[in-house]
Amino acid sequence: MEQKTAFINYSWDSEEHKQWVMDLANHLRRNKVDAKIDRFITQSSTTNLNAMMITNIKNNDFVIVVLTERFAEKADNLQGGVGFETVLSLPFLMESPEKLIFILRHQGSFKDAFPFHLKGYYAIDFSDNKKFDDSFQELLHRIYGVPLFVMEPLGTAPELKPRSSNKPTTSMFSDMEFPNLRRITEKDKQDFLRESYGEMVGLFTELFSAIKSANHNFDYTVETLSPTKSIFLLYTDGETRTGFKIWHGTVFGSFGHNSINLLYGTRQWDFSSDNSYNESISCEIAENKELKLKMTMNMYGNKNSDTPEKIVKEIWKNNLSHHIR
């Protein structure tokens, strides 16, 4: 970034305040801002104070004005160096106010620290020493002309329509509870099971990928035999530990009703036969007429597992995880 210059205008309120201003100037210099105060200049040469103030207010990129109650009193009464600098700053305040940066260091009412001619202007608040770093960052952003906050670009205007002035009519039956007359068809059930099967296959793949990322000696394979049948094999240290076949369709004893079925183990399965299984997941109609899953052979697990995510977690916990530990 291009180097910036700044002159700090302040009042000699106390030794502590003079030291704070000097520390601020040096902190700015460590951040490539050529900051000057009167004490830096007068220590090295015989100095005409009025000429020094005129030169530095005129020739620096910025004038940083430290506002305190004592500064406001001197500025309002045009006393001493603060009064002279106030007169010098008035043309800049009218013609190029961006040259002036106001910072506040005051513990009382903030309005007491603003001279009459600066009331209504924004000042960076340095009053709380605990928040010095945040205030200093804001000052640096201001000096280097870098926005402190990201402002999003303008988007497209929304399509707005006027609201109707017609008030909704209230039915005399609005306080009654009506029955839910939705009818769940066999097609609804088959579509729900088919979608749940696809979601479960995706969740198993996501689960095993997460385990693989956390354990480099773990691996898995998935073989898609058909749109409704897949086989997963799980490995640790290159050895097959367990696996399962998952499919959507009918099984022996289901009386022609489709379900999501699983067969656990690593034996050589007969892919042409789906009559052997360890778990069969059917669908039920809940009281609110929504469909939910049900594990029909989950004897010791969570009986409330009724979504693909809950069932995948249940299967991992009860049927798979102990094989790879």
Residue, then its C-alpha position, 0 to 999 in steps of 0.5 A: m500500500e502507498q505510504k500515508t502521512a498524518f499529523i495528530n492535533y490534540s490538547w495537552d490535557s495531562e502527562e498521561h494523555k500526552q503519552w497516549v497520543m505519542d504511543l498512538a503516533n508510534h503505533l501508526r508509524r509501525n503500520k507505515v503511516d508517517a504520523k507526526i505530533d508537535r513533540f516529535i518536531t520540537q525535540s530536534s530543532t528550534t520551531n515556530l509553533n504557528a508555522m509548524m501547525i500551518t505546514n503540517i495541517k496543510n501538507n499531510d494527507f490526514v489530520i487526526v483530531v483527538l477529541t476530549e472535553r479539554f480540547a473542546e473547551k480550548a477549541d470553542n474559546l480559540q485558546g492556545g495551539v488548539g484554538f489556532e489549529t481550529v481556525l486553520s482546520l475550518p477551510f478543510l472542514m468545508e472544502s475537503p472534510e475527508k482530510l480530517i479524522f476525528i477520534l474520541r477519548h473521553q469517559g463522560s458524556f460524548k457531547d462534551a468532547f465535541p467542539f461546537h463546530l464539530k457537533g454532528y460529525y462521526a468520531i472513532d471511539f478510543s475511550d475504552n482501552k480494552k477495545f483499542d485494537d478494534s478502534f485502531q484497525e478502524l483508524l487504519h482502514r480509514i487512513y488507507g481507504v479500505p472499507l471496514f465492512v463488506m458491502e454486497p453488490l446490488g442484486t435484482a429487484p424482487e417482483l412485488k405485487p400490491r396486496s389485496s384490500n379485501k379482508p379474509t372472511t372468517s368462517m363460522f366453522s373455523d374453530m372446528e377440527f376437520p378430519n384428514l381425508r388424504r388417501i394413501t395408495e399402494k403407489d404412494k407406498q412403493d414410491f416412498l420405499r423406492e425413494s427411501y432406498g435410494e436415500m439409504v444407499g446415499l447415506f451409507t456411502e456418505l457414512f463410510s466415506a467419513i469413516k475412511s477420511a478419519n481412518h486411513n486403514f479403513d476402506y469400502t466398496v459399493e457395487t450397484l447390481s441394479p437400480t434397486k440392489s447394491i452390495f457394500l463390503l467393509y475392509t480394515d488393513g486390507e482385510t474384508r471385515t463385513g458387508f451387506k446386501i441392500w435391495h428394494g423388492t419382495v422377499f419370501g413371506s412378504f405376500g407380494h408387498n415390497s420392502i427394503n431388505l438387508l442381508y449382513g455378512t461376507r458370504q458369497w450371496d446368491f444374487s439371483s435369490d433375495n429370499s434370505y435376509n436379516e432385516s426388512i423395512s416396511c412403511e406405515i401410515a402415521e396418525n397425520k397421514e404421512l408415511k414413515l419407515k419401520m424396521t420389522m426385525n430390529m429386536y433390541g434396537n431403537k423402535n422409533s427409527d422411522t427415517p432413512e437417516k435414523i435407520v442407517k445409524e441404527i444399522w451401523k450401531n447394531n450390525l456393522s460397527h463391532h466388526i471393524r473395531 
